[in-house]
Structure formats: structure tokens, C-alpha cells
Amino acid sequence: MSRRRPLVALLGAAAGIAAGAAASRWLDVVEVRGESMAPLLRPGDRLVVESRSYTRRAPRQGEVVLAADPREPARELVKRVAIVDDVASTAVLRGDSPDASTDSRDFGAVSLTEIRWRVAFRYWPPERAGRLPAATASTPRRIARRPR
């Protein structure tokens, strides 16, 4: 047996550990707890989310995101980005089920810095796993005003 094989295995393991450590800063998992995003998301759905520092771009209208609750910053909310105001660096967040949602209608627009994660896909339950469908045509628009 050559000495190369253990070295290659050791390097492969080190690369795997490094990739896992890097991914842990960019990816996380969350569980949906309320009805505010029904029927798209239901309580018990489990989601993989991507850090905004990884995507390096502002949230886009129609995306489902994880944001700090402006009333209780330690709590996170899963909502859809309804409107992005590039000039004010804010976003309006809405739940897909208005009657069951506490969102920007209650607490106003949130700073783009409060949007921490983008929902990448649902991994549980298995029969509904996959990427989330795109926003509907009724989703509000992006505001991109030029400063005067």
C-alpha cells in the first residue's frame, strides 16, 4: 500500500470538514410554527435558509425570507418580501395568509439589514420537499426611486 492513499483520504476529510464549517455559516434550518404563510408553508414544515451574507444581494420582491421581528429581535419571522424600497433600504413583508399573519401591516417596513436569511427550499415533509414556487402575479412590486 502506498503512502499516498492515507494522505489523499486525510486531505479529503480535511476539505469536507472545512466545507461543512463554511456551510454552517451560510446555511441553517428552521421550522415553521404558525399559519401566516399558509397554504405555501404549514406548521411543521422544515426549511433550509441561506445567509444574506452568502448571497451578497438584497432581497427580491416575491422571495420568502427569514427576518428579525422588529418588536422582539430575538424572534424570527418567515414572510414574503412584498415591496423593496432601494432608496430607503427597507422592505415590506407580508404573510401569504393575511388573516393569520402579523407582518408589515402591523409593524411597518423593516430595514433590509433585518432580513437575515433567504428560504432556499423545504426539506420536510418529504411529499412537499423542494424549492418554493415563485411569487404570484398579485405580489406587489419593487420600488426603485431615484434620489432627487
C-alpha positions in Angstrom: 0.0 0.0 0.0 1.4 3.4 -0.9 1.6 6.3 1.4 -0.5 8.4 -1.0 -3.8 6.8 -0.2 -3.9 7.8 3.5 -2.7 11.3 2.6 -5.4 11.7 0.0 -8.0 10.4 2.5 -6.7 12.8 5.1 -6.9 15.7 2.7 -10.4 14.8 1.6 -11.6 14.6 5.2 -10.0 18.0 6.0 -11.7 19.5 2.9 -15.0 18.0 4.0 -14.7 19.5 7.5 -13.7 22.9 6.1 -16.7 22.9 3.7 -19.0 21.9 6.5 -17.8 24.7 8.7 -18.1 27.2 5.9 -21.6 26.0 5.0 -22.7 26.2 8.7 -22.2 30.0 8.4 -24.2 30.2 5.1 -26.9 27.6 5.7 -29.3 26.9 8.5 -32.5 25.1 9.1 -35.8 26.4 10.6 -39.2 25.0 11.4 -42.4 26.8 10.6 -44.6 27.3 13.6 -47.5 29.4 12.5 -50.2 29.7 9.8 -49.1 33.0 8.4 -47.6 31.6 5.2 -50.4 29.0 4.5 -51.1 27.4 2.2 -47.4 27.6 0.9 -45.9 26.8 4.3 -47.6 24.9 7.2 -46.7 24.4 10.8 -44.1 21.7 11.0 -42.6 22.4 7.6 -38.8 22.5 7.8 -36.8 24.9 5.6 -33.2 25.3 4.6 -32.2 29.0 4.6 -29.3 30.8 3.1 -27.5 33.7 4.8 -27.7 37.0 3.1 -24.0 37.5 3.7 -23.5 34.4 1.4 -25.8 35.5 -1.4 -24.4 39.1 -1.2 -27.5 40.7 -2.6 -30.6 42.5 -1.4 -33.8 40.5 -1.0 -36.0 40.5 -4.1 -39.7 41.1 -4.3 -41.6 37.8 -4.0 -38.9 35.9 -2.1 -39.7 34.1 1.1 -37.2 35.3 3.8 -36.4 35.0 7.5 -36.3 38.3 9.2 -35.9 39.6 12.8 -39.2 40.6 14.3 -38.9 44.4 14.9 -41.0 44.1 18.1 -38.8 41.3 19.5 -35.5 41.0 17.6 -34.6 37.6 19.1 -37.7 36.1 17.4 -37.6 35.4 13.6 -40.4 35.6 11.1 -40.9 33.8 7.9 -42.5 36.2 5.4 -42.7 37.1 1.7 -41.0 40.3 0.5 -43.9 42.3 -0.9 -42.1 45.5 -1.7 -38.4 46.6 -1.7 -37.6 50.3 -1.5 -34.0 50.6 -2.6 -33.7 54.2 -1.6 -34.9 53.8 1.9 -33.2 50.4 2.3 -36.4 48.9 3.6 -38.8 46.1 2.7 -42.5 45.4 3.3 -43.0 41.9 4.5 -46.3 40.0 4.2 -47.7 36.7 5.2 -49.5 34.8 2.4 -52.4 34.3 4.8 -53.4 37.9 5.8 -55.9 36.8 8.5 -53.3 34.7 10.3 -50.3 37.0 9.8 -48.6 39.6 11.8 -46.5 41.5 9.3 -45.6 44.9 7.9 -49.3 45.9 8.1 -48.8 45.8 11.9 -45.1 46.9 12.4 -44.3 48.8 9.2 -41.4 48.3 6.7 -38.3 46.7 8.0 -34.7 47.6 7.4 -33.0 45.4 4.8 -30.4 44.6 7.4 -33.2 42.9 9.5 -33.7 40.3 6.7 -31.1 37.7 7.6 -31.8 34.7 5.5 -33.5 33.7 2.2 -35.5 30.5 2.2 -33.7 28.1 -0.2 -36.1 25.1 -0.1 -38.4 22.9 2.1 -36.9 19.6 3.1 -39.8 18.3 5.3 -42.3 16.8 4.8 -40.9 14.7 2.1 -44.0 14.8 -0.1 -43.8 18.6 -0.3 -40.0 18.9 -0.4 -38.3 21.1 -2.9 -37.9 24.7 -4.0 -40.7 27.0 -3.1 -42.8 28.2 -6.1 -42.3 31.7 -7.4 -44.5 34.5 -6.1 -47.8 35.0 -7.8 -48.6 37.8 -10.2 -50.6 39.6 -7.4 -47.4 40.1 -5.4 -46.7 43.9 -5.1 -43.8 45.5 -7.0 -40.3 46.8 -6.3 -39.8 50.5 -5.6 -36.7 51.8 -7.2 -36.9 55.6 -6.9 -34.0 57.8 -7.8 -32.9 60.4 -5.3 -33.7 64.0 -6.3 
